[in-house]
């Protein structure tokens, strides 16, 4: 018999809405105090969207005659929006654990890159890998992200650099988007590095004249869906002029601008992104005061990546300056062979400790603002009626435990739910229940 609704979550200690009035992002102080309900319940319909949230007794009366595919007692627990990871590189072959040892011995990112390591090493291995191999490794990585509470993730290409391999990576991302439960925002990042044997200008010409027209054609045919265009704007990689050319061409082709900027050297990438109407810029460790103000005015999201600054021993992005100036601040794991982290709870913890963000600011940055960075905050990033039923349930009396317990998400997260369907249930709690009953 068909049920009237998909899911009822009952009697939660806390339901963290994040937003309560349909905000598309939180900035200028609004991210400091999140919307939280105490003693509440939540209903998701069979279409996967939230139908009701409110005091437990009110929801019980309102839905007393309704049927549900699943009911979960959330007494003593907290419900939060599914986390959003706004920056990852999850499709690649070739581990770089040996480079971690080099970095610990003092080698810089660019030292390794110029010696043929870094992106170049991964490009060689990714070109050799089959599409099936890349999909299987992507699937495993996305499952790790899911278990850490991520329900929407940005996935970049960028370890191909030639058209053939970039398309192979994008096909893998497209397959994951269609087959897996996690939400995906796909990013073309063919300008991740300058291919061997080409200048930056020649690489930009190839992308503009060959890559982007092909992506547009495949998009029209419904074969590959690409949301964003990315360029690594950096000294010794793509300069400001080449970055501008590629991003403008991508924007003209219908892609959102979402690119790497001002990471290792001040490049005025923040100013460029604001000028071009970028949806987001990532890294920004070296962003100027003028660039920060320009981003705030343009409502261009700063996607900060505390794992990268931590692992490369860079100075931290100036999160407090950005927040004070009114920039929309989001977070990402920057998962890649150089920054191997699946966990947005750990990213939030690092953002609080190393970038001096508060816990509410960090959660807003990993939910509604990260969704905004991907152009999806109208459907994702908060728990509000009409939004997609993506959420997590943690076994704690206060939601802050998700950030406070560094590395503790494996124990805390009991359920991960996408579109109202349980897609991960922590086996620890199944075993505890069985032990208790026996």
C-alpha positions in Angstrom: 0.0 0.0 0.0 1.4 3.4 -1.0 2.2 5.7 2.0 1.1 9.3 2.2 4.5 10.5 3.2 8.0 9.1 3.1 9.5 10.0 6.5 8.6 11.2 9.9 11.3 12.3 12.3 9.8 12.6 15.8 10.6 14.4 19.0 14.1 15.7 18.2 16.0 17.5 21.0 17.0 20.1 18.4 16.2 20.7 14.8 18.7 23.1 13.3 16.9 24.8 10.5 19.9 27.1 9.8 17.6 29.5 8.0 14.0 30.3 9.0 12.9 32.8 6.4 13.9 31.5 3.0 17.3 33.2 3.0 19.5 32.2 0.1 22.7 32.8 2.1 23.7 34.2 5.5 26.1 37.2 5.8 26.6 40.5 7.7 26.1 38.9 11.1 23.1 36.7 10.3 25.3 33.6 10.3 26.1 34.2 14.0 22.7 33.0 15.3 21.1 30.1 13.5 17.4 29.1 13.5 17.0 26.2 15.9 13.8 24.5 17.1 13.7 22.6 20.4 11.5 19.5 20.8 10.5 19.4 17.2 9.4 16.9 14.5 9.9 17.0 10.7 8.0 15.4 7.7 9.3 14.6 4.3 6.9 13.7 1.4 7.1 11.0 -1.1 8.5 13.5 -3.6 11.6 13.9 -1.3 10.8 17.5 -0.2 10.1 18.7 3.3 6.4 19.1 4.1 6.3 20.3 7.7 8.6 21.2 10.6 7.4 22.3 14.0 6.8 21.5 17.7 6.4 17.7 18.1 2.9 17.9 19.5 1.7 20.1 16.7 3.2 17.8 14.0 1.7 14.7 15.8 -1.8 16.2 15.7 -1.5 17.5 12.2 -0.3 14.1 10.8 -2.2 11.7 13.2 -4.1 10.1 10.4 -1.2 9.9 7.9 0.9 6.9 6.9 4.7 7.0 6.6 7.1 4.7 4.8 9.5 5.2 7.8 9.3 6.8 11.3 12.4 7.5 13.3 12.3 8.4 17.0 14.8 11.3 17.5 14.4 11.7 21.2 17.6 13.1 22.7 19.1 13.6 19.2 19.7 16.5 16.9 18.6 16.9 13.2 20.8 19.1 11.0 20.7 19.8 7.2 22.9 17.5 5.2 26.3 19.1 4.9 27.5 20.7 1.6 31.1 20.4 0.4 31.7 23.3 -1.9 35.1 22.3 -3.3 36.5 18.8 -4.1 38.7 17.0 -6.7 37.4 13.5 -6.2 38.1 11.9 -9.7 41.8 10.8 -10.1 44.2 7.9 -10.1 47.6 7.8 -8.5 48.2 8.2 -4.7 50.6 11.0 -3.6 51.4 9.8 -0.1 55.1 10.1 -1.0 54.7 13.8 -1.6 53.3 14.3 1.9 56.7 13.1 3.2 58.4 15.6 0.9 56.2 18.4 2.2 57.0 17.4 5.8 60.7 17.6 4.9 60.2 21.2 3.7 59.3 21.1 0.0 56.7 23.6 -1.1 53.7 23.0 -3.3 55.4 24.7 -6.2 58.7 22.9 -5.6 56.9 19.6 -6.1 54.8 20.8 -9.0 57.9 22.1 -10.9 59.7 18.8 -10.3 57.0 17.0 -12.2 55.0 16.0 -9.1 51.7 17.4 -7.8 49.0 17.8 -10.4 51.4 16.6 -13.2 51.9 13.2 -11.4 48.1 12.7 -11.0 47.4 13.8 -14.6 49.7 11.0 -15.9 48.0 8.3 -13.8 44.5 9.6 -14.5 45.1 9.6 -18.3 46.2 5.9 -18.0 43.2 4.9 -15.8 40.0 3.4 -17.4 36.7 5.1 -17.0 35.5 2.1 -14.9 38.5 2.4 -12.5 37.9 6.1 -12.0 34.2 5.5 -11.3 34.8 2.8 -8.7 37.3 5.0 -6.8 34.9 8.0 -7.1 32.1 5.9 -5.8 34.2 4.8 -2.7 35.2 8.4 -2.0 31.7 9.8 -2.2 30.5 7.0 0.1 33.1 8.2 2.6 31.9 11.7 2.3 28.3 10.6 2.8 29.2 8.7 6.0 30.7 12.0 7.3 27.4 13.8 6.6 27.8 15.3 3.2 24.7 15.1 1.0 25.7 17.7 -1.7 29.2 17.9 -3.1 31.0 19.9 -5.8 33.1 17.5 -8.1 35.8 18.9 -10.4 37.5 17.5 -13.4 41.0 18.8 -13.9 43.5 15.9 -13.9 43.2 15.3 -17.6 44.1 18.7 -19.1 43.6 17.3 -22.6 40.1 17.1 -24.0 39.8 13.3 -24.1 40.7 12.8 -20.4 38.7 15.8 -19.2 35.6 14.3 -21.0 36.4 10.9 -19.4 36.4 12.5 -16.0 33.2 14.4 -16.6 31.5 11.3 -17.9 32.5 9.6 -14.6 31.0 12.5 -12.6 27.8 12.4 -14.7 27.5 8.7 -14.1 27.8 9.3 -10.3 25.3 12.1 -10.5 22.8 9.7 -12.1 23.5 6.5 -10.2 24.4 7.6 -6.6 22.3 9.0 -3.8 24.6 12.0 -3.1 23.9 15.3 -4.8 26.6 16.5 -7.2 27.5 19.9 -8.7 29.8 19.2 -11.7 32.7 21.5 -12.5 34.9 21.6 -15.6 38.4 22.4 -14.4 40.5 21.8 -17.6 42.5 24.9 -16.7 43.9 23.2 -13.5 47.5 23.3 -14.8 49.3 24.1 -18.0 49.9 20.9 -20.0 53.4 19.9 -20.7 54.6 21.4 -24.0 52.2 24.3 -24.0 52.2 27.9 -22.8 49.4 29.2 -20.6 48.2 31.2 -23.6 48.2 28.1 -25.9 46.4 26.1 -23.2 43.8 28.9 -22.8 43.2 28.9 -26.6 42.7 25.1 -26.7 40.2 25.3 -23.9 38.3 28.2 -25.5 38.4 26.9 -29.1 38.0 23.1 -28.4 37.0 22.1 -24.9 34.2 24.6 -24.2 32.4 24.2 -27.5 32.5 20.4 -27.0 31.1 20.7 -23.5 28.3 22.9 -24.8 27.4 20.4 -27.5 27.4 17.5 -25.1 25.2 19.5 -22.7 22.7 20.2 -25.5 22.6 16.5 -26.3 22.0 15.7 -22.6 25.1 13.5 -22.3 27.1 15.5 -19.8 25.7 18.2 -17.4 28.3 20.7 -16.3 27.4 23.4 -13.7 30.6 25.4 -13.2 33.8 26.5 -14.8 37.0 26.7 -12.9 40.6 28.0 -13.5 43.6 27.8 -11.3 44.6 31.5 -11.4 48.1 31.4 -10.0 51.6 32.7 -10.7 53.3 30.1 -13.0 49.9 28.6 -14.0 47.2 30.8 -15.5 47.7 34.5 -15.2 44.9 37.1 -14.8 44.5 37.6 -18.5 44.3 33.9 -19.4 41.9 33.3 -16.5 39.7 36.2 -17.6 39.5 34.8 -21.1 38.6 31.3 -20.1 36.1 32.3 -17.4 34.3 34.8 -19.7 34.0 32.2 -22.4 32.7 29.7 -19.9 30.1 32.2 -18.6 29.0 32.9 -22.2 28.5 29.1 -22.6 26.2 29.1 -19.6 28.4 27.9 -16.8 28.6 29.5 -13.4 32.1 30.9 -12.6 33.6 29.1 -9.6 37.4 29.2 -9.6 40.7 29.0 -7.7 42.2 32.3 -6.8 44.8 34.2 -4.6 46.1 31.0 -3.0 49.9 31.1 -3.2 50.4 34.6 -4.5 48.3 37.8 -4.6 46.8 37.8 -8.1 43.9 40.2 -7.8 41.7 37.1 -8.5 39.1 38.3 -5.9 38.7 41.6 -7.9 38.4 39.7 -11.2 35.8 37.3 -9.8 33.7 40.2 -8.5 34.0 42.0 -11.9 32.9 38.9 -13.9 30.0 38.1 -11.6 31.6 34.8 -10.2 29.3 32.7 -8.1 32.3 31.7 -6.0 36.1 31.9 -5.6 38.1 29.3 -3.6 41.2 29.6 -1.4 41.8 33.3 -1.1 44.7 33.1 1.3 46.3 36.0 -0.4 43.2 38.0 -1.3 43.6 41.8 -0.9 41.5 44.1 1.2 40.1 45.6 -2.0 39.3 42.2 -3.4 37.4 41.2 -0.2 35.3 44.4 -0.3 34.6 43.8 -4.0 33.4 40.2 -3.3 31.1 41.4 -0.6 29.5 44.0 -2.9 29.2 41.4 -5.8 27.7 38.7 -3.5 30.5 36.4 -4.7 31.0 33.5 -2.3 34.4 32.9 -0.6 34.9 29.2 -0.5 37.6 28.7 2.2 39.6 25.5 2.5 41.2 25.2 6.0 42.6 21.7 5.2 44.8 23.2 2.4 46.3 25.9 4.5 46.8 23.4 7.3 48.5 20.7 5.2 50.6 23.1 3.1 51.5 25.3 6.1 50.2 28.4 4.4 48.8 31.4 6.2 45.1 31.0 6.8 42.5 32.8 4.8 41.3 35.9 6.5 37.9 34.6 7.4 37.2 37.2 10.1 38.0 40.1 7.8 35.7 38.5 5.1 32.9 38.0 7.6 33.2 41.5 9.0 33.1 43.0 5.5 29.9 41.1 4.7 31.4 38.4 2.3 29.3 35.2 2.0 31.7 32.7 3.5 31.4 29.0 2.6 33.6 25.9 3.3 35.0 23.0 1.3 37.2 20.0 2.1 39.3 20.5 -1.1 39.5 16.7 -1.1 42.3 15.7 -3.6 45.6 13.8 -3.5 47.3 16.7 -1.8 44.6 17.3 0.8 43.1 13.9 1.6 40.1 14.8 3.8 36.5 13.5 3.4 35.0 15.1 6.5 33.2 18.4 6.6 32.8 18.2 10.4 36.6 18.2 10.6 36.7 21.1 8.1 34.3 23.0 10.3 36.4 22.3 13.4 39.6 23.6 11.6 37.7 26.7 10.4 36.8 27.5 14.0 40.2 26.8 15.5 42.5 28.1 12.8 40.3 30.7 11.1 38.6 31.9 14.3 35.1 31.3 13.0 32.3 30.6 15.5 30.5 27.3 15.4 27.3 28.9 14.0 29.3 30.6 11.3 31.1 27.4 10.4 27.8 25.4 10.2 26.2 28.2 8.0 29.4 28.0 5.8 29.0 24.2 5.4 25.3 24.3 4.7 23.3 27.3 3.2 26.4 29.3 2.1 28.1 26.3 0.5 24.8 25.6 -1.3 24.7 29.2 -2.5 28.3 28.9 -3.8 27.0 26.1 -6.0 23.8 28.0 -7.0 21.6 25.5 -5.1 20.6 27.3 -1.9 17.0 27.5 -3.1 16.7 23.7 -2.7 19.6 22.7 -0.4 21.5 23.9 2.7 18.7 24.4 5.3 15.7 22.6 6.7 12.6 24.5 5.5 9.3 23.5 4.0 9.6 23.1 0.3 13.3 22.2 0.4 14.8 18.9 -0.4 14.8 16.4 2.5 18.6 16.1 2.9 19.6 15.8 6.6 21.6 14.1 9.2 20.7 12.9 12.7 23.4 13.0 15.3 23.3 11.2 18.7 24.0 14.2 20.9 22.0 16.6 23.0 23.4 19.7 21.2 24.2 20.2 17.5 27.6 21.8 18.3 29.0 18.3 19.2 29.4 17.7 15.4 32.1 20.4 15.4 33.3 20.2 19.0 34.3 16.5 18.7 37.2 16.6 16.4 37.2 13.4 14.4 34.1 12.2 16.3 31.6 12.2 13.4 32.0 8.4 12.9 30.5 8.0 16.4 28.0 10.9 16.3 26.3 10.5 13.0 23.5 7.9 13.2 21.6 8.6 10.0 22.3 10.3 6.7 19.1 11.0 4.7 18.7 12.2 1.1 15.4 13.1 -0.4 13.8 11.6 2.7 15.4 8.2 2.2 17.9 6.8 4.7 21.1 6.3 2.7 23.4 5.6 5.6 22.7 4.1 9.0 25.5 3.8 11.5 26.0 0.1 12.2 27.2 0.9 15.7 23.7 1.9 16.7 22.2 -1.2 15.1 24.6 -3.4 17.1 23.9 -1.4 20.3 20.1 -1.9 19.7 20.6 -5.6 19.2 22.8 -6.0 22.3 20.2 -4.1 24.3 17.3 -6.2 23.1 19.2 -9.4 23.7 
